[in-house]
Amino acid sequence: MTRELSFFLGLQVKQTNRGIFIHQEKYISELLKKYSMDTCASAKVPMGFGHKIFADPSGVSVDEKKYRGMIGSLLYLIASRPDIMFCTCLCAIVQLTPKMSHLLAVKQIFRYLKGTKSLGIWYPANESFLLQAYSDSNYGGLQLDRKSTSGGCQFLGSHLVIWSSKKQNYIALSTAEAEYNAAASCTSQVL
């Protein structure tokens, strides 16, 4: 006797005739409780516009094990929440020596998750399978090393199948070069 998949490795799956919805509402609730953020106020955005993550050598140190645990939990969560990928990856850069400013940024993501627990990925049934790819980059966006960040996503019809955000391997000398590298990375994913 086979049953429909409804829960797998922290992913909740709802299947209907109209499509499939994948989310991690239960996992988010457990995370909020684990890190004592289940009673905090929710936030409307995962990271403030223009917020920069920097080394902060004079900042107050925080518990590295707890910080890394929070980052690891968020990285697992991006399986169904591409909306937090960029800010989570920014916060993951400073795992070696996290400071209070970094912990506050991670807590902002958790507050955002509290208000958006039910979000996930919707894969509608009976859609076309036209392949579409999008890419973008920010030129020299990271103050730590001035490397650009590439981002991209690919859709099969209206189904999001791949998304990524990655720091480029070297420092681009222009916006055009950073954009070209992002487009090349996206194209290689498509191929």
Secondary structure, DSSP 8 states (H G I E B T S, - for coil): ------EETTEEEEEETTEEEEE-HHHHHHHHHHTT-TTS---SSSS-TT------TTS-B--HHHHHHHHHHHHHHTTT-GGGHHHHHHHHTT-SS-BHHHHHHHHHHHHHHHHTTT-EEEEESS----EEEEEEEETT--TTT---EEEEEEEETTEEEEEEEEE-SS--SSHHHHHHHHHHHHHHHH-
